[in-house]
Amino acid sequence: MNSTMIDNRILIVNSILQDIAKELDIPPSKYKQAVERYTSVGNWLESGVYPGSTGAPAIYPQGSFRLGTVVRPIHDGVESDYDIDLACEIIIPKHQTSPELVRHHVGNRLKEHGTYSRLLDDEGRRCWTLLYAEQDGAGFHLDVLPCVPDPLTFAGVEPSMSLKSVALTDRSKSVTTYEWGFTNPAGYADWFAECQRPIFNRTASLRKSQIFREHSEVFASVDEVPDQLVRTPLQRMVQILKRHRDIRFAGQPNSGERPISVIITTLAAIAYQQEPDVYSALANFLDRVTRHQETGLIRCENDEWVIANPVNPNENFADRWNEPDSGRPDAFFQWVNWLQEDIDELLNAATPKELERSLQTSFGESIGKRVASELEGRVPAGQGMPVSAFGRVAKQLLRFDVAHREPPRWHMQPTTRQARIKARFTRNGFRPTAFRSNSPAIPKYADLVFEIETDVPKPYTVYWQVVNTGDEAANASNLRGEFYDGGQSGKIRREKTEYRGMHWVEAFVVKNNACVARSGEFVVNIQ
């Protein structure tokens, strides 16, 4: 398999992920409806009178709706209404008012409106919620967050972002008392936008044209298509990650400790390196999170987990990970392992039914059926594998899951344990050169050394799997694909570059006849 085939295979997988993300996204017609509704609410709030205010309140969307990462939520495994978040920033100095007064300034204004008073839910911890009736199979929860300006500055943070900080009103659950809390939705949104600015600038015009062609009944011209509907690979990745989390933790004993959205969004944005497609962005995210100790994506300082708010380094998004007996760190890394396993299963699906089953496990029954049905509907009769419009040679290219590759012989145990491969090659006696998976092609007749790093406590056994592809290996009857028992000290595997093509090695850490960690394929391209 040459590099062109590898690139085409990534294109196929990326197209599947794009289809999933589109299914998760809010449709343009529903987006426009949501904008109309929150604009009406904003106009009503802006025209109110708020004692002590020095000007009209600032009303703006926040959260996933503003970030472009909104997905239809899942509650108890069932799709629920869209959550739309709106900040209502009352222009009153924080020291001249109280959180209780600010909260009720906004609540009372909503109650003065005949329609909004009927839609208003019980008072929440931080916001007022308007419950809109379901239309076209989907409804809205419009959360209005009362807050006041609370500008802050931090070393290493752009003042233009940190100065947008606000103080929110936090209501105690046990007793009816209110406290000031910190947030900065506008500054965070600016930071998130900067993380994807280069790719957005390159693709926005084309994407808006595509949206207009597909939804000309919603927009009168391309110019009417808002920036908020342009989706970069980063935004698509966040949507996929959030839905995968919701589905995978549904019904689990630790569902209450699943990763929160702001942690997923923050880590994804920090990890993003302007990858042009969702698959590559997701692969990089998994790689950097798995190597968090090396990359610094997640830090552990003084025995405490730290995921800092990028616009307020004093705020630790992982603060609840450090609570006594907290299962949140384990839940997070369990989810990362699930994600890796589910992506592998998606890549290796050999039939439309296997693909549908994999999609349902990872992203929900309804989306799994819809995406698999669309793929199967584009398959030429009798070909079986979902090739669809984005790759006529998909069946051939998906030989990454080749027939001569022996399937794992152990129970694949869900775990937070990690394993990764480090590699180096030597040629003609020169100094060893380190290289990464899927690096540019290495010459033939080089010596390879693979070393596994794992946090699994001893004792364990390492099994190595080596798989060759391509005509040269096939003609030499040396495609391989079996497992090699490395024993309890077999953390090193030595090979040679003998055949042109794409090959890979993978390490399996086995304990008590269960695989507790696996490295994933380490791809070696040989020229």
Secondary structure by P-SEA (a helix, b strand, c coil): ccaaaaaaaaaaaaaaaaaaaaaacccaaaaaaaaaaaaaaaaaaaacccccccccbbbbbccccccccccccccccccccbbbbbbbccccccccccaaaaaaaaaaaaaacaaaaaacccccccbbbbbbccccccccbbbbbbbcccccccccccccccccbbbbbbbbcccbbbbbbbbbaaaaaaaaaaacaaaaaacaaaaaaaaaaaccccccccccccccccccaaaaaaaaaaaaaaaaacccccccccccaaaaaaaaaaaccccccaaaaaaaaaaaaaacccccccccccccccccccccccccccccccccccaaaaaaaaaaaaaaaaaaaaaacccaaaaaaaaaacccaaaaaaaaaaaaaaccccccccccccccccccccccccccccccccccccccbbbbbbbccccccccbbbbccccccccccbbbbbbbbbcccccbbbbbbbbbbcaaaaaacccccccccccccccbbbbccccccccbbbbbbbcccccccccccbbbbcc
